[in-house]
Amino acid sequence: MDNHKEDIDRLIKETLTQEEAKFYDELDEQNMIEMIGGLYKTKNKWIIILMNFVNVIAFGLFVYCLVKFLNTDNTNELIKWGSGGFLAIMTASMLKLFSWLQIDKNALLREIKRLELQISSIANKV
């Protein structure tokens, strides 16, 4: 399977110009660190930075609620701190989920660009 993929990549690069081949190489699969770094290279990077800031605050609030929850004996306070901690951890989880969805979106866009480039090279060859 890998050999077949390498053959297709080689054929595509042969039909592309040098500039297009460089662009095609940039669209290769990324590791997780590169994917996370890619979040900060989009035009919406400000919202990712803001979300990370809010995520740190939400996690800090969760830790604070957890400490207060463990240090109280009053049932009403247990409910209050437990609810606050649950809300804080859910906020942090939803913000992380949004980031993962953005990573997935960027990966899909990269694959669509690869397909467009492949179709373009096939059209030029035919």
N, C-alpha and C positions, 0 to 999 in steps of 0.2 A: 504494500500500500504506500509506504513512504517513497519507494523508488518511483512509483507511478506519479506521485505528487511532484517529485523532483523533475521528472521528465516534462510534465505539463508546465512547471515553472520555467524550465529551460526554453521550451518552445515559445512561451509567451514573451520572455525576455529577448529572444531573437527577433521577434516582430516589432518590438518597441524601440523608440528612439532612446538615446542615452538618458535624457531627462525623464522620460516616462518610466524607464527601467529603475532609476533611482527612486522615483515616487512609489513604484510597485514594491521595492524592497522595504520602504518605510511602512508599508501597510501589513507587514508580516505580523504574526502573532506576538503578543506582548506577555511578559510575566506579570505577576500581581503588583509588584512595585511600580512598573511602568504604567499599568492601568490606573493605579491610584494617582500617580503623578499626572496622568492625562486629564484627570478631573480639573486640575488647576491650569490647563492650557486652553480651556474653552472660553467663550465670551461671557459665560455665567459663572466664572470662577469666584466672583464676589459672594454669590449665594452659597457656594460650597464653603468658603471661609467663614461666613456668618453662621452656617449650620454647624460647623465644627466648634465654633465658639459657644454656641447655645448647647451643643452636645456636652462639652466639658462642664458647663454650668449645671446642666441637668444631672450629670453623673455625680458632681459634687453635692448637689441637693439630695440625691439618692443616698449617698454615704452619710450625710448629716441626718437624714430621716432614719436611716438604719441604726445609727448610734443612739439617737433619741428613743427609738423603738425598743432597743435592747436594754436601755437604762430606766425604763418606767415600769411601774406596777399597776397603774390606773388603767382600767379597761377602755375608758373613753379616749385617753391619750394613746393607747395602743392602736386603736382604730384610726385616730387622726394621723399618727406618724406612719402607720402601715399604708394608709391610703395615699399619703403624700409620697412615700417611697415608691409605691406602685405607679403612680402618675409620672414621677420623675424617670423611672426606668423605662416606662412605655414611651415617653417622649424621646429618650436617647435611642431606643430601639427603632422607632419610626424614622428618625433622622439617619440612622445607619442604613436602614432599608432603602431610603431615598438615594443615598450615595451608591449603594450596590446597583440599584436600577440605572443610575447614570453611567456606571461602569459598563453595564450590559448594553446600554444604548450606544455608547461609544464603540464597543466591540462590533455591534451589528452594523453601524455606519461604516466602519473600516472594512468589513466583509462586503458590504454593498459596493463600496468604491472599488474593491478588488474585482468584483464581478463586472462592474461597468468597464473597467480597464481591460478585462479579458474579452468582453464582447466587442469592445472597440478594436482590439488587436486582431480578433477573428474577422471582423468586418473589413479591416484594411487588407488582410491576407486574401480574402475571397474577392 
